[in-house]
Amino acid sequence: MEGKRGSECLLKSVSNIDFNPVFIFNNINLVKIGGYAAYMTPFVWMFIKTYEKLRSYLVANKEISSLIQMEYSAFEEATVPINTFVLKNVPNGSNGTYIKLSAFKGGMNVQRDKVLEAIANPDIDYLYRTNQANFKKIPGSPIAYWVSNQLLHDFLVGIPLKNISPAQRGLTTGNNNLFIHDWWEVLFNHVDVSRSWRKNQTSKKKWFPYNKGGKNHKWFGNRELIVNYYNSGQEIAEFGKINKNSFGFQGKDYYFHSGITWSALTSASNTFRYSPQGSIFDSNKGPMLFSNDDSTIFSLLGFLNSKVTTLITKVLNPTLSLQNGDMDKLPIKKEIFDQNIEHVVRINVLLAQSDWNEYENSWDFKVHPLLLHIADDKQTEVGGRLENAFAIWKTEAQERFDQLKANEEELNRIFIDLYGLNDELTPEVEDKEVSVRRADEERDIKSLLSYFIGLVFGRYSLDTLGLAYAGGEWNTDKYQKFVPNKDNLLLLNDDRYFDDDRDIMNRFRTFLAVTFGEEHVQENMDYIAHVIGKKADNSEQAIRKYFVDDFFKDHKKGYQKRPIYWEFNSGKQNGLKALMYLHRYDEGELAMMRTDYMYPLQSRYEERIEKLQQWVQDESVTKTKKQLEKKLKHVTQQLKELKQYDPIVRHVADQRINLDLDDGVLVNYEKLQDGNKILSKL
């Protein structure tokens, strides 16, 4: 009867009818008293909450004689991390033997060799002997055989985090593709990023900031997503009911409150971030912690981003998914709530926030960092040279990096001492784990070129900080120093065919003249060409080549395949390549492109072909003649491609397609793409 009742209990405790724990339970109870049973299973049973009842039963009633925990992906035949262990059908009476192979990559041959080494040398540092009774001292009884006596003591004396600030689950939309977008996809005046909206107030906006995990940024960041929460989630609820989708508004009382968020999927270390008021959070991949006291939040944030917490969470759950239940079990000592700790953490948040806001992906982006000092007290130091501007930015970024790293190490020292873990941890932080970015010459110069494109289309202005236009009413008064193109189009020709705003390099020279001075245009062009590394006859051709060949690829990557500048593309010959700005699109866009850009370009190609034919005929030097013939062939192919492209564009132009930006880039791109024909592929 014991076996039957026990297996029924275990069966009920495991989601999705996982029979693994039921098998282990029944199998060991079929073994004679004092007998052994050996297993090879996924190692999640050792840690996650789903298997807690199995662990508790085994720890209390059976003996774990030995266990080998393999490296995460060592067993090639399995798609899950594996362990192998031996149970003895007696109550616990002696220390078990445990071998931890998680640090040894290279497949099963390496795992085998390390086991043999441990057998030959019992003093090796990845072999452990411990009494399984210790597992009960840790919440959830994880099979954490490597835990030191000091850390066991910390669990005993610490206050579970759930008693201070329980982890909260948030919104489930039922259809993330429909209800969640990157903020730059929609009209920005439909997004409420005011940070002051409360549940007892009414916001007429449709989109709100949304925390949903993301990249490994500490302290601040990953503020890119927005969710459709119009009228308190009306459309989510209606869609869910009609389509019988799973949706829910868990944790609703905490929406729009400041707190701590993190990425549930982790790697080497945990990454926790401060989330200012104004955000909603996800039920699964962007959970949050809250407190009525900001001091508590910042002190907790410092502890959570420390090496101590990383060590503890690997005890509670060494898989790649850090769950709310794991967070609730963290042992918190009251000494972490200290004014000095809070002060350092607030500085860290400001440093990370400053870094985050210096890139276009932030809605609080103001101006490109390489243009910060062209008109302030450092303009003499810049001296009109972009290379000098980068040197200043490099120094500033390095100082911020060094300060954050030093602060993180100081916090590590404090928490390591507080938890008595000096024998297990050191405070040093590797450079790769510091979230703020150092300067990178190629990346930062290319991001300046992206900012320039934004100026050409009016998204940004040299006279206005932040976004100048991302939908809504166009205001020409915002643009004085550098006036955007009248048309929502910019040609990316691989040679100069126009001497007006239709040509990208004409616009780029004007931009450099306005920002760094007319007299420095050529040396700045030379510097940019050198940095981006495109081979060409001169600097202008090198930069032009980057815009033609690589800009859209970089833009697409930087905007996570949700680009705001779309590239018209006639084919491999680049007969026509042109950019448009999504937020300035209207249903007459393609008709305008045909009449004002494609037809004039066709005429320029024909004129160029005529000249090249004459030059080829007149040229007597063989090498030069071949070069001209090659150029003639290329332009002829471009003209042919452009003519073939025109009826395809006309077909789409005649449809006068209307885009609804609330549908997001993917839906709208496909709508205009018309079967992958007129735009570059995402």
Secondary structure as GFF3:
##gff-version 3
##sequence-region A 1 682
A	DSSP	alpha_helix	2	13	.	.	.	ID=ss1
A	DSSP	three_ten_helix	15	17	.	.	.	ID=ss2
A	DSSP	alpha_helix	20	30	.	.	.	ID=ss3
A	DSSP	beta_strand	36	42	.	.	.	ID=ss4
A	DSSP	three_ten_helix	43	46	.	.	.	ID=ss5
A	DSSP	three_ten_helix	49	51	.	.	.	ID=ss6
A	DSSP	alpha_helix	52	61	.	.	.	ID=ss7
A	DSSP	beta_strand	63	69	.	.	.	ID=ss8
A	DSSP	beta_strand	82	88	.	.	.	ID=ss9
A	DSSP	beta_strand	96	100	.	.	.	ID=ss10
A	DSSP	alpha_helix	108	120	.	.	.	ID=ss11
A	DSSP	beta_strand	127	130	.	.	.	ID=ss12
A	DSSP	three_ten_helix	132	137	.	.	.	ID=ss13
A	DSSP	alpha_helix	149	157	.	.	.	ID=ss14
A	DSSP	beta_strand	159	160	.	.	.	ID=ss15
A	DSSP	three_ten_helix	161	163	.	.	.	ID=ss16
A	DSSP	beta_strand	171	172	.	.	.	ID=ss17
A	DSSP	alpha_helix	176	179	.	.	.	ID=ss18
A	DSSP	beta_strand	180	182	.	.	.	ID=ss19
A	DSSP	three_ten_helix	183	185	.	.	.	ID=ss20
A	DSSP	three_ten_helix	188	190	.	.	.	ID=ss21
A	DSSP	beta_strand	207	211	.	.	.	ID=ss22
A	DSSP	beta_strand	225	228	.	.	.	ID=ss23
A	DSSP	alpha_helix	234	243	.	.	.	ID=ss24
A	DSSP	beta_strand	248	249	.	.	.	ID=ss25
A	DSSP	three_ten_helix	252	254	.	.	.	ID=ss26
A	DSSP	beta_strand	259	262	.	.	.	ID=ss27
A	DSSP	beta_strand	272	275	.	.	.	ID=ss28
A	DSSP	beta_strand	280	281	.	.	.	ID=ss29
A	DSSP	beta_strand	288	289	.	.	.	ID=ss30
A	DSSP	alpha_helix	294	304	.	.	.	ID=ss31
A	DSSP	alpha_helix	307	316	.	.	.	ID=ss32
A	DSSP	alpha_helix	324	328	.	.	.	ID=ss33
A	DSSP	beta_strand	331	332	.	.	.	ID=ss34
A	DSSP	three_ten_helix	334	336	.	.	.	ID=ss35
A	DSSP	alpha_helix	339	356	.	.	.	ID=ss36
A	DSSP	three_ten_helix	369	371	.	.	.	ID=ss37
A	DSSP	alpha_helix	379	382	.	.	.	ID=ss38
A	DSSP	alpha_helix	386	418	.	.	.	ID=ss39
A	DSSP	three_ten_helix	431	433	.	.	.	ID=ss40
A	DSSP	alpha_helix	441	457	.	.	.	ID=ss41
A	DSSP	three_ten_helix	476	478	.	.	.	ID=ss42
A	DSSP	beta_strand	490	491	.	.	.	ID=ss43
A	DSSP	alpha_helix	504	516	.	.	.	ID=ss44
A	DSSP	three_ten_helix	518	520	.	.	.	ID=ss45
A	DSSP	alpha_helix	521	532	.	.	.	ID=ss46
A	DSSP	alpha_helix	539	549	.	.	.	ID=ss47
A	DSSP	alpha_helix	551	558	.	.	.	ID=ss48
A	DSSP	beta_strand	565	569	.	.	.	ID=ss49
A	DSSP	beta_strand	577	581	.	.	.	ID=ss50
A	DSSP	three_ten_helix	582	584	.	.	.	ID=ss51
A	DSSP	alpha_helix	589	593	.	.	.	ID=ss52
A	DSSP	pi_helix	594	598	.	.	.	ID=ss53
A	DSSP	alpha_helix	599	618	.	.	.	ID=ss54
A	DSSP	alpha_helix	622	655	.	.	.	ID=ss55
A	DSSP	three_ten_helix	661	663	.	.	.	ID=ss56
A	DSSP	alpha_helix	665	673	.	.	.	ID=ss57
###
